[in-house]
Amino acid sequence: MAGWRIIGNPRAVDALTAAVSSGSPARSYIFAGPERVGKATAALRLAQALNCTADAPPCLACETCRRIGEAKFADVQTVTVEAATEGPAHKVIAVEQMRDVEATVALAPYEGRKRVVIIDPAGEMSDVAQNAFLKTLEEPPPHVVFVLVSADADRLLETVRSRCRRIEFGLVAAGEIEAGLTDRGTDAERAALLSRLAAGRPGWALEAAATPALLAKRDEALDAARALADMGLPDRIDAAEKMSDAFKRNRAAVDETLAHWLGWWRDVVLTQSGAGDAIANLDRRDQIVADAERCDRAQVIDFVESLRETRGHLRANVQSRIALDALMLRVPSVQGTAIGRAQAGSVHSSPD
Ligand SMILES: [Zn+2]
């Protein structure tokens, strides 16, 4: 099992290990679960395990494992949403891509034992693409294994889902992520911080450990979250407009910003509730305590809820400008800002 090198989700890894050693894996899998918990890595590991030349696959050391890891192995293919060259259009996995897959999988493996086709994110297949794929799925060639990776597997057509073996992946405990990071050479203090900021997503933690820019983005997001609380309504609406424009260019980046805001204000509520030991943003404890003191707890709780709703709305393709305007109306107000005074209503501050 060590060969899989996946942080958390031992049940999923056990099921896949058993499938590989049985010699008769399912023809098609759905790896279901939240973003960045290890589904795509597990798909790659399964492809490695099915083609590895060592006794205990996947070894991650043989030529085959190495080349699959570098996406240079002819029989392992990932089908994904093709990058938009320009414009705001939200792209999908198109029917032409699935027709290409159908043609490729008809051929025997070129250099390995199994052809593995990973479709990620599978939920982005158009209905037409899914129906085209269904034909392949109904009579898959014996040398092929499909892996559909999806954070919203229930969006897949029932006819597709029913032909796949579903493997569930879940969020991973901070302690497991922390251990996984220190195993891979991250120093203890950084591993403690990243594992808490990861909110159960080892994929984010690993990327943040390797990419300092990711933590810099998080710092930017947190500074923006704090600044909003000091702003009057016109500035917040400006911020909503900018964010909506950014969303059209890069949905994931805006979702990430909102996730950082959610983590921040949840830490503020925890601190206001006397549970400051449980905060995630360990390196900014003083600022969290300051915000806990200067913001109203009911407003903060409402905003945390609003952030959750907004992320859901944006995923469901609600108009981003409308969703973000609504969000900005619910940012906690610091006493003394225009909104803070407006919301205080008829309560008059006493003159000096
Ligand atoms: Zn190997």
Boltz pocket constraint, residues with backbone or C-beta under 6 A from the ligand:
constraints:
  - pocket:
      binder: B
      contacts: [[A, 48], [A, 52], [A, 53], [A, 54], [A, 57], [A, 58], [A, 59], [A, 60], [A, 61], [A, 62], [A, 63], [A, 64], [A, 65], [A, 66]]
      max_distance: 6.0
